[in-house]
Amino acid sequence: MAPTQTVEHVFIVRHGERLDQSGDQWQADPAHGIWDPPLSTLGHQQAQKTGQALGQLLAQRKLNTPTVLVYTSPFQRCIDTTLGLIKGLEPYANKTSPPLIRMDLGLGEWMSEQFYEDVYCSAAEFMARHQESLARLQAMHYRSPQEHRLPPMTVDYSYQSYTNVFDFPESYPNMVHRFDQTRARCLQLAATQHLPKKYQAIQAPPSPPSTPSSVVVIFVTHAIGINALLDSFRNTVTRPIKTNYCCISSLQYKLASYDPLPVSSPTTTAGCSDDDDDWIDTISPTTTKRWKWVPDLIADDTHLF
């Protein structure tokens, strides 16, 4: 049986169409110190439609009204996508425990010189600005809910990211390692005991180990992040695939066949381990099955057409 409190259903979603890639004119605010475009009108529509598709997938898997935990990159296009996803998910969401949002810098864009000429703001300033902006949006909603309607949700402002600095310029191996470590930490902190108290009360008493977790995790990130997360979940390095706007990847934690030869993670360095999977090392080499992450949907965007 799977370890207690293991999340068993994960979705990975790329952000929607960027405003600066839509043909519309967009100018960054120089005071922000980083290129951080929002979604285009089409991007917002894509995000909401993707939320509806995720809700249908949850229903197909008989995951009725689970607690949805969204880990999002703090870049504006990903925050916008997250809000659209949650709006699309609203008919399928748990009414007593609305989707929970956590912004994690570890899911952010690859800080490569290919994408950025320079970065003039600190990660702390960047995170604080987006948290303040989201809090202001929530406040506007409560003052005038019809004009600024947001779907039911909770933002975990107390959550601390895996990393709190921009590594610029960031090498490709460092980016892959960042996503690998962020993934492991996010799943660890998705366990019920690490959720806000009101969610802990809803989830108690804990389910037996053989019962699927009622927490579903959604990662919202960038094109390069989709590939990095998929490789991290599969514990291997693969050729990068094309990831279109708002594509969905899905993985389930289940018993599956595996190669009994020892395989070390290419994205894990000495002294760093995926604590969530340490117990697997005790399985006999002759075992033909083990609990592992199995992808059943890879970068699929057919729901948009």
C-alpha positions in Angstrom: 0.0 0.0 0.0 1.1 3.6 -0.6 2.6 5.6 2.3 0.1 7.5 4.5 -0.8 11.0 3.3 0.7 10.5 -0.2 -0.9 12.7 -2.8 -2.0 10.4 -5.6 -3.2 12.8 -8.3 -1.1 15.6 -9.8 -1.8 17.9 -12.8 0.8 20.1 -14.4 -0.5 23.1 -16.5 1.4 25.6 -18.6 0.2 29.2 -18.4 -2.1 30.6 -21.1 -1.2 33.0 -24.0 1.0 35.9 -22.9 -0.1 39.4 -23.8 3.3 40.2 -25.2 3.0 37.2 -27.6 -0.5 38.0 -28.7 0.2 40.8 -31.2 -1.1 43.4 -28.7 1.2 46.1 -27.5 2.5 45.6 -24.0 5.2 47.6 -22.1 6.8 46.4 -18.9 6.9 48.8 -15.9 10.6 49.7 -15.5 10.1 50.0 -11.8 9.3 46.3 -11.6 12.8 45.4 -12.8 11.8 42.2 -14.6 9.9 41.2 -17.7 6.6 39.9 -16.4 3.7 40.0 -18.9 0.1 39.1 -18.0 -2.2 36.9 -20.0 -3.9 38.1 -23.1 -7.7 38.0 -23.4 -7.4 34.7 -25.2 -5.1 33.5 -22.4 -7.7 34.2 -19.8 -10.3 32.2 -21.8 -7.8 29.4 -22.2 -7.2 29.2 -18.5 -10.9 29.1 -17.6 -11.5 26.4 -20.2 -8.6 24.4 -18.8 -10.1 24.6 -15.4 -13.3 23.1 -16.7 -11.3 20.3 -18.4 -9.6 19.6 -15.1 -12.9 19.4 -13.4 -14.1 16.9 -15.9 -11.0 14.8 -15.4 -11.6 14.8 -11.6 -15.2 13.7 -12.2 -14.1 10.9 -14.6 -11.7 9.6 -11.9 -14.5 9.8 -9.3 -12.6 12.3 -7.2 -15.7 14.0 -6.0 -15.1 17.5 -4.5 -11.5 17.0 -3.5 -9.4 19.7 -1.8 -7.5 21.3 -4.7 -4.0 22.7 -3.9 -2.5 24.9 -6.6 1.2 25.6 -6.5 1.9 28.4 -9.0 4.9 30.2 -10.3 4.6 33.8 -9.0 5.0 35.3 -12.5 1.9 37.2 -13.5 0.9 35.0 -16.4 0.9 32.0 -14.1 -1.1 33.8 -11.4 -3.6 34.9 -14.0 -3.8 31.3 -15.3 -4.3 30.0 -11.7 -7.3 32.3 -11.2 -8.8 31.2 -14.5 -8.3 27.5 -13.6 -10.0 28.0 -10.3 -12.9 29.8 -11.9 -13.4 26.9 -14.4 -13.1 24.4 -11.6 -15.8 26.1 -9.5 -18.6 23.7 -10.3 -16.4 20.7 -9.2 -14.7 22.3 -6.2 -15.2 21.4 -2.6 -17.6 24.0 -1.2 -16.3 23.8 2.4 -12.6 23.8 1.4 -12.2 26.1 -1.7 -9.0 25.7 -3.8 -5.9 26.7 -1.9 -3.2 28.7 -3.7 0.5 28.7 -2.9 3.0 30.8 -4.8 6.4 29.1 -5.1 9.4 30.9 -6.7 10.8 27.4 -7.4 8.3 27.0 -10.1 9.3 30.2 -11.8 10.7 30.8 -15.3 14.2 29.7 -16.2 16.3 32.7 -15.3 18.4 32.3 -18.4 20.1 35.1 -20.5 18.1 33.6 -23.4 15.0 35.1 -21.8 16.3 38.0 -19.7 18.9 40.7 -20.5 19.0 41.5 -16.8 17.0 41.3 -13.6 16.9 44.5 -11.5 14.6 43.4 -8.7 15.2 41.0 -5.8 13.1 37.8 -5.5 11.7 39.2 -2.2 10.5 42.3 -3.9 9.0 40.3 -6.7 7.1 38.0 -4.4 5.9 40.8 -2.1 4.6 42.8 -5.1 2.6 39.8 -6.4 1.2 38.9 -3.0 0.2 42.5 -2.4 -1.5 42.6 -5.8 -3.4 39.4 -5.2 -4.5 40.6 -1.7 -5.7 43.9 -3.2 -7.7 41.9 -5.9 -9.3 39.9 -3.1 -10.2 43.1 -1.2 -11.8 44.6 -4.2 -13.8 41.5 -4.7 -15.2 41.6 -1.1 -16.1 45.3 -1.5 -17.8 44.9 -4.8 -18.2 41.2 -5.6 -20.3 41.7 -8.7 -17.8 44.0 -10.4 -14.6 42.1 -9.3 -15.8 38.6 -9.1 -13.3 36.0 -8.0 -14.1 32.3 -7.5 -14.0 30.9 -3.9 -10.4 30.4 -3.0 -7.9 30.7 -0.2 -4.4 32.2 -0.7 -1.8 30.8 1.7 0.2 34.0 2.3 2.2 32.3 5.1 3.7 29.7 2.6 7.4 29.9 2.1 8.9 29.1 -1.3 11.6 26.4 -1.8 14.0 29.2 -2.9 13.9 32.9 -2.0 16.5 34.3 -4.5 16.8 34.7 -8.2 19.7 32.7 -9.6 20.6 34.9 -12.6 22.0 33.9 -14.9 20.8 30.4 -14.1 22.3 27.4 -15.8 20.2 24.6 -17.3 21.3 22.0 -14.7 20.6 24.4 -11.9 17.1 25.1 -13.2 16.4 21.3 -13.5 17.6 20.8 -9.9 15.5 23.7 -8.7 12.3 22.1 -10.2 13.2 18.7 -8.8 13.7 20.0 -5.3 10.6 22.2 -5.5 8.4 19.3 -6.6 9.5 17.1 -3.7 9.0 19.8 -1.2 5.6 20.8 -2.6 4.3 17.3 -2.4 5.6 16.9 1.2 3.8 20.1 2.2 0.6 19.0 0.5 0.1 16.5 3.3 -2.9 17.3 5.5 -0.9 18.3 8.5 0.9 21.0 6.5 -2.4 22.6 5.3 -4.0 25.6 7.0 -6.0 24.7 10.1 -9.4 24.9 8.5 -8.4 22.4 5.9 -6.9 20.1 8.5 -10.3 20.1 10.3 -12.1 19.2 7.1 -9.7 16.4 6.3 -9.7 14.8 9.8 -9.8 12.0 10.7 -7.0 10.9 8.4 -7.7 8.3 5.8 -6.2 4.8 6.0 -3.0 4.4 3.9 -4.9 2.4 1.2 -7.4 5.2 0.6 -6.5 7.7 -2.1 -5.7 11.2 -0.7 -8.5 13.7 -1.0 -5.9 16.4 -1.9 -5.3 17.0 -5.6 -2.2 19.0 -6.5 -2.0 21.3 -9.6 1.3 22.8 -10.6 1.0 25.9 -12.8 4.3 26.8 -14.5 6.2 27.6 -17.7 7.1 25.6 -20.8 10.5 24.6 -19.6 9.0 23.8 -16.2 6.6 21.3 -17.7 9.5 19.3 -19.0 11.6 19.6 -15.8 8.7 18.5 -13.6 7.8 15.5 -15.8 11.4 14.3 -15.7 11.5 14.8 -12.0 8.3 12.8 -11.5 9.6 10.0 -13.8 13.1 10.1 -12.3 14.7 10.3 -15.7 16.0 12.7 -18.3 14.1 12.8 -21.6 14.2 14.9 -24.8 12.1 18.1 -24.2 8.7 18.1 -25.7 6.6 20.9 -27.1 4.2 22.3 -24.5 1.5 24.6 -25.9 -0.4 27.2 -23.9 -2.6 25.7 -21.1 -1.6 22.1 -21.9 -2.4 19.5 -19.2 -0.1 16.8 -18.0 -1.5 14.3 -15.5 0.2 11.7 -13.2 -1.1 9.2 -10.8 0.8 7.5 -7.9 0.1 3.8 -8.4 1.5 0.3 -8.3 3.3 -0.3 -11.6 6.1 -2.4 -13.1 9.6 -1.1 -12.7 13.2 -1.9 -13.7 14.7 -3.6 -10.6 18.1 -2.2 -11.5 19.0 0.7 -9.2 18.4 4.1 -10.8 19.7 7.3 -9.4 18.0 10.6 -10.1 20.0 12.8 -12.5 18.5 15.8 -10.8 19.4 15.0 -7.2 22.8 15.9 -5.7 24.5 14.5 -2.7 22.8 15.5 0.6 19.5 16.2 -1.1 16.8 13.6 -1.3 13.1 13.2 -2.1 12.0 12.3 1.4 8.6 11.3 0.1 10.2 8.4 -1.8 12.9 7.3 0.7 10.9 4.2 1.7 11.1 2.8 -1.8 14.8 1.9 -1.2 13.7 -0.9 1.1 11.9 -2.8 -1.7 13.5 -6.1 -2.6 15.3 -6.0 -6.0 13.2 -9.0 -7.0 10.0 -7.1 -6.7 8.3 -6.5 -10.0 6.0 -3.7 -9.0 6.3 -0.6 -6.8 4.5 2.6 -6.1 5.6 5.2 -8.6 4.4 8.2 -10.5 2.8 7.1 -13.8 1.9 9.7 -16.4 -1.4 9.2 -18.2 -1.6 12.6 -20.0 1.3 14.5 -21.5 1.1 18.1 -22.6 -2.4 17.7 -23.9 -4.3 20.8 -25.2 -7.1 19.2 -27.1 -9.6 20.6 -24.6 -9.0 24.1 -26.1 -10.3 23.1 -29.5 
